[in-house]
Structures are given as C-alpha cells and as structure tokens.
C-alpha cells in the first residue's frame, strides 16, 4: 500500500548524553524483611538533598517510628488516604526545590497498598453496577455474600489510575524508592500449576518492568539484585546477584546517581493522537459560565472559594451534588485551610460547604412538609446572597455586597426578617431536591421513541448545566408551552448536541459512558440504562 515518503515536519537529531536517569528502585520482600528499615536508613545518603516519605495504607504505620533509625533523615508527606490526594502529594514532592544542588528522593511505602486500594475501588464499582442492574430489571439485589464479576473495563480503569501514578514518578527529578511486598505462589508452566513455587510482587503486574532496579530482600540482611538497568556495575542480563552489605546509598552509587541527569529523559506515547488523525476526537465544547467558575484555581483564596460555593448553591438542577463535587475537586485539606467571611460568620470553606448542605437539606424537608413555599423570603430566592438582586433596592446607588465578602451562602433563615416575594422568583436550587425535576408535559399517544428522545434531551440538559426548557428552547414553539417539539426536530437536535455532551463526559472522567454514548443508536432505546450510574431518577430507566 502506497504511503507518504516525504517527511511532514522539520526535525533535529542529537547526540546521546551518556547520563543515567534518576533511578526508580523497587525494594521488595515478604513482610518483616526490613524494607522500610532500609529505606529509612538510606534516606540520609550524602547523595540526597531531602527525602520525602509518602506512606500509603495504615497496616504498618512505621514512618514515624523509623525516624529513630540510625542515619534516617526524611520528612513525612501527609494525605487523606484518597487516590487524588495521594497523587497531589506526589505532585507536591515533585515541585520541591533541590537542597545544595542535590536531588530529592521520594519513598512510597507501599505500592502494594496502593494497588489494593485501586482494586477495592473497582470492586465497589462492580457491586454498585450489579445493584443498579438488579433495580432496573426488578430482580433480587445482590447481598454482600453474593459474588460480583468485575468487568474488564473496570480493570482498565484501575490500570489507568495506576499508570497516572507512575507517570508522575517519572517526572520526579530525583531517585524514587518504591516498596512492595512479595508472596510465594505456585509456579505455572503452559498455564498449568507445577510443584515449584516462585516469588511474585504483590502489585500491578507490570511494575517490575517500569523500574530501573529491583532488590529483593529474602530476610533481614539478605538482599538479592534481581534486575537492574545500569552501566556503572558489572552484571549480566537476567542474572540475580547476592547484594552483600546492601544499603540504599550503595545501590544509588552503583546506579550512577552522582552522574545522573537532572530529570528523566522519557518519550511518552500518545494513543489519543490516532483519534486526531482520523478526525474522531471531538472538539472541546465551550463550557457554561458556571462550569468555568467552578474550575479549581492554582491558589484558592477565601473570596474565590466563597464565589465557587455560591455558584454551586445556585446550580439550576442539583446544588447538593454541585457542592459535593466542589469538595471532591479541591480536596478537604485545601478547603479546610481557606477562610471565608460569610453571612454565617468567619469559617473555613470546608465548613461552609457542610453548612450549605445542611441548609439545602433543611429547605427540602420544609418544602416536603409544606413549609417555606407559602411565604418565601428573599434569602430563599437567591441562595448566594442576602436578598434577590431584582427585588432589593440599594439607596444612594450603592452596589450589593460583592461576592466573597460575606455574601456567598444564604444567611440563617432564623436570623433574617421575612419579606414577601412572588413564588415564581424562587430559585430552582431551593426546590425540594428529592423530587424529580419537572419536564414538559407529554401529549397523549407519544410513542416509546418520543419518550426515549425526551429522556436523552433531559440527560443532555443536566450535563450541560441547564434546565430542559432552556435546552430545547431553540426548537420549541413559544406558543405551545409544555408541549414537546416535533419528533424529527427533537431527534436531529439531540444528535447534534451529542459531541458536546461527550466532550463534557470525558472531561469529568466518565470515559466509559462517553465511549458508549459515542456508539449510541439514533435514537438509543437504552439511553436511560446507559446513564443509570449518573442519574437514577430517569423515567425510562425501568
């Protein structure tokens, strides 16, 4: 098959530097074989500026205790135990400056616990899927004793999250020391078990291939170099050598850290480039203002945090979920350190989100009991400021209180005087959150295809951050309020908006749903089942 012969862009070649990369070392061994002890002892190497220790998993908890090991000199990097916060801890270490020109070392104890956490995550996903499927099919819901199959797409998700950790480790400008447990397992030959046993690293199976050196501690003081990539020592490929008098400092010198480059020389692969070549990569949609305002800032100030919380409270469809997403996006530690001045007083952004969630819950309960709807107050009309901007006058031309200076959350209803207000001015964010959102009344005789198209339009509106009426305004007849658009127009309209919705799903990390939606039928009769993990109140979900 003929192809392009001429080069398509200008290139340059260069000579190899001959410098080794800052090594990534895997220190393995069974439990109580001295892995953490050797890491602590090697943290005070003269080749290292500062050693940062990230402890993953609370089964051992030796980071504080091993600070008394002779020669130990490291600092513990704290995190909240979540995957995203562990990632951010690695990013923080990567941005720490060198000390006296010496590289910093990163210790992760242990990679086994990290892989166990990712495995537990997908097990929870699988069980939630099984429960949702049973609810859709009106069958028996699986109990904790019932086995649940973990689909291959979930394992791919775990591998992707694992790969992101390794991607950050490759960008650390210094050595990385990864600790992992080994276990004795039965050796297989031609997919059949044998009488022999072998040692296996208890982590993602490709971890040994991603590191520069592997040291296996069979017992305290018994170390074996089972794999290494170096020209600074004499070793044959595939050979395991007994490492007498093993220390991390000795290994770093044999790997040539003193001559290493400042950063790793890597050429990362880009599988997404194939989609761009074939034109399958959707263009990034222009985001609504609310989504752009909710983007995390590099340095979150009290005023910015207050504005983000106010925007989340004014979310047109689901303010409670918007507040929870805001907390997950920025992290509890970051929000807890940001102070905001609000109508409820001075408090951290994290406490402000908690109080706002409690406020929404109280409002929903009042609405359910018939309270708060008859005499809505200006406080309820606009959850992000003391009163409705359209209803409140400002003598002397004074502007209303700016966002982030005491205005973001709704003041406590008990402390504000009630004032009359038209019921139609009540914000949709103050409506009962446990009730389904209103949708246009369907005329009698609407067939199943029409119902499916309306459900897809409902899903698109939620993802785009608007009401369904606003989403369908372009094709709706203003003279026939409450009547759905013609089926042909509605079908073309939802298909036209699919690329935008797919782009937003991928941006949120919902790649599985985005891929399934990309291959959806026109119309897709199982659209509610496709989005059941995101929305459980869709009318056609059953």
Steps between C-alpha positions, in 0.01 A plus 500: 500500500640839395580750770659838559874505433597861573535605867209711621686731739847625581695285746831510681723222624738513794783307654428282805603660828623177658347606830278258692149595604422560867419140593165355600580215740261223605580355842304178551481222755262314729359670806746587779803458272637853558371695199386807692805481726740510203305785342523701823871427538568603140306827531806671648729426205752771415377485139151615604378848582172419683309173518120521494304200631144429384339222702210328322287267711477492876579133555859563608529867594879499537580843355507678835664216693783444250607861535725376783690262268873594495566717195131569430422851374164536328177697515153343497256634238147482635184421300139400568527147357308570178643429158484862386670629816778241467553621143513857621752405769729364226451820299594703807821299549587545132487878543731519801833670423834327524714542808861607434461381142420143610188320374217410734392140550139381513407191702157336459414237760338304358399444138324182612255701709445742212407216261277346766315832530446522123376140499257580781374800302402297195348230721269768642422622147414145393267448795325830438455400137349169601259671740396756237445224242289301745289808573445564127403138437297484823693193607659403829764745618833325569607486862852530639527121493420477128801504265516787251688482171746785440480586130812560293422869454530548878839331504603736218386790718718377788798463266447853369503643852807291583668627183439859606699436819793360301472791257554743790787290638678522166484879532666508841843661464673259730504134606178324597496210746188286471424234761286195426433163659572167333311177552585138431270362229477180298700508179306437178630339183290504182209636704517200733609504864822324596651384828746788496448839663616847404503852643247749364479874563162581652414801285405574140675235292691746277666685789834308479534602133443868583793535745876522455607259776337229709643392835328205667551461875453133584558571868665761720852552365449271197460708185499388136530724195252331265486763225685819415553747217847648541847525343667598828531142623593166348194277478367264235146539366255266670742421781408528870787605723531481875534858625736476797487783755204655320412864566295742294799737485721226350234415241459865400874531442510180293214635290701817431281755679801727544523527118127495428308757298287752685178356360389178333527477123168348393296486182141448608264330256184680382226256406253789467697625198351213294151638561614844394642359176167339408298800611322308775614725781208733584571866539500627854161667555473850635408457862218684676601785728412297807742225403779745424447667836521160670843420357763459769748781535868450561479698827150515643420814696214553741319725253537245218383216724194699607411575139536134399273393787246766408498384136455142615207603720341668198540191280177478298452124535688347791672741742565225755698294250680814379617571856623143544686512166660828608623336821638201308662716234699719738549254786404528864847612610511790255149617583565461872794739478309774312317749725181668371300792642130423453160589634543209738826644631867420437557131426703275275379423149456136601275595792312738270422216257382280789274776632365567150417130457318503833313810388386329176388195696298716738338684211408174328342367821305824547374485142399136543302590814331794328714763668700775332292496177218727617719786625834482321758747618762696308755272666342198334462674167871528444714252694821684431422841648288666775213589267379492141688753293189578295283556808744687729571869451825663598465862619752746378603279209704266721582171334390174668759330714765344279551130471741353752456779759223352708253424221553141367280287726136571583476654848333298771124540441447531877711816519358686195158677489253348258384715210229425245610379161335356194511116502620485141824681597613210719824355365483148366789415733258549793244250370481162678802303386346159557221565246553439127552814295197605293510412135271619217163331506488221247193493277292187496604245245869583511675179405802337655743666256376843602539411867855382437588822316358710786702296749818562297420872488456494879841335542667751268345791688630372834852447367501844332388660829164640390132420525330290237286796391814705443662215309204453264418869467654520151258242355195558721193694391457795741125495433469137620658509842533157662470311170808312383654590161426292191670163503712563189629832632566351845691205353726723289551738791617242755726332242653840417583558871653157562864606424475785753362269768762233424774760543366602841472136609863434406607815683326373814679166473191300391680340207299176502170684469647737239618210284165324530316822417721552194377165365137554601216440259295774337290489709650291781218299659715415805616856566374496860687179579816647343492794743355312798825530697472881483123551523266257671178704469452478123144403411599244237768337719266212580 
